[in-house]
């Protein structure tokens, strides 16, 4: 069964998610609906590099899509206004 269909365990829900500064930047641009190519242009890096960071974000959040990652980040307070 895929990870996103399983019931969340207590450890996964309570464990803090650590993003690198670059992953946080990529996730922030994902919240604005930017594509990997657009994020690459903004951050002056390759689209493949953006996709690498997105894959890491999805793995860390244990979700299948960017939208799910953004939703979980908001719930965790990682994208709250500073």
C-alpha positions as CSV (number, residue, x, y, z in Angstrom):
1,X,0.0,0.0,0.0
2,X,1.4,3.5,-0.9
3,X,2.6,5.5,2.0
4,X,0.1,8.3,1.4
5,X,-2.8,5.8,1.8
6,X,-1.7,4.5,5.1
7,X,-2.9,5.8,8.4
8,X,-0.4,8.3,9.9
9,X,1.6,7.0,12.8
10,X,2.2,9.0,15.9
11,X,5.9,9.3,15.2
12,X,5.5,10.6,11.7
13,X,3.0,13.2,12.7
14,X,4.9,14.5,15.7
15,X,8.5,14.3,14.3
16,X,9.6,17.7,13.1
17,X,10.4,18.0,9.4
18,X,13.7,19.7,8.6
19,X,14.1,21.4,5.2
20,X,17.3,22.8,3.9
21,X,17.2,26.5,3.1
22,X,17.1,25.6,-0.7
23,X,14.2,23.1,-0.1
24,X,12.3,25.8,1.8
25,X,12.8,28.2,-1.1
26,X,11.6,25.6,-3.6
27,X,8.6,24.8,-1.5
28,X,7.7,28.5,-1.1
29,X,7.7,28.9,-4.9
30,X,5.6,25.7,-5.2
31,X,3.0,27.5,-3.0
32,X,2.7,30.1,-5.8
33,X,2.1,27.4,-8.3
34,X,5.4,27.8,-10.1
35,X,6.7,25.0,-12.3
36,X,10.1,23.4,-11.9
37,X,11.3,25.4,-15.0
38,X,10.0,28.7,-13.5
39,X,11.5,28.0,-10.1
40,X,14.8,27.2,-11.9
41,X,14.7,30.5,-13.6
42,X,13.9,32.3,-10.4
43,X,16.6,30.6,-8.3
44,X,19.1,30.5,-11.2
45,X,19.5,26.7,-11.3
46,X,18.7,23.8,-13.6
47,X,15.2,22.4,-13.8
48,X,16.6,19.0,-12.8
49,X,18.1,20.5,-9.6
50,X,14.6,21.9,-8.7
51,X,13.1,18.4,-9.4
52,X,15.8,16.9,-7.1
53,X,14.8,19.3,-4.3
54,X,11.1,18.6,-4.9
55,X,11.7,14.9,-4.7
56,X,13.5,15.4,-1.3
57,X,10.6,17.5,-0.1
58,X,8.0,14.9,-1.1
59,X,10.0,12.2,0.7
60,X,10.5,14.2,3.9
61,X,6.8,15.1,4.0
62,X,5.8,11.5,3.0
63,X,3.4,12.8,0.4
64,X,2.8,12.1,-3.3
65,X,2.4,15.6,-4.8
66,X,3.6,19.2,-4.4
67,X,0.1,20.3,-3.4
68,X,0.1,17.8,-0.6
69,X,3.5,19.0,0.5
70,X,2.4,22.6,0.6
71,X,-0.7,21.7,2.6
72,X,1.3,19.7,5.1
73,X,3.9,22.5,5.4
74,X,1.2,25.0,6.1
75,X,-0.3,22.7,8.8
76,X,3.1,22.3,10.3
77,X,3.7,26.0,10.4
78,X,6.7,25.9,8.0
79,X,5.2,28.4,5.6
80,X,3.7,30.8,8.2
81,X,4.4,34.4,7.6
82,X,7.4,35.6,9.5
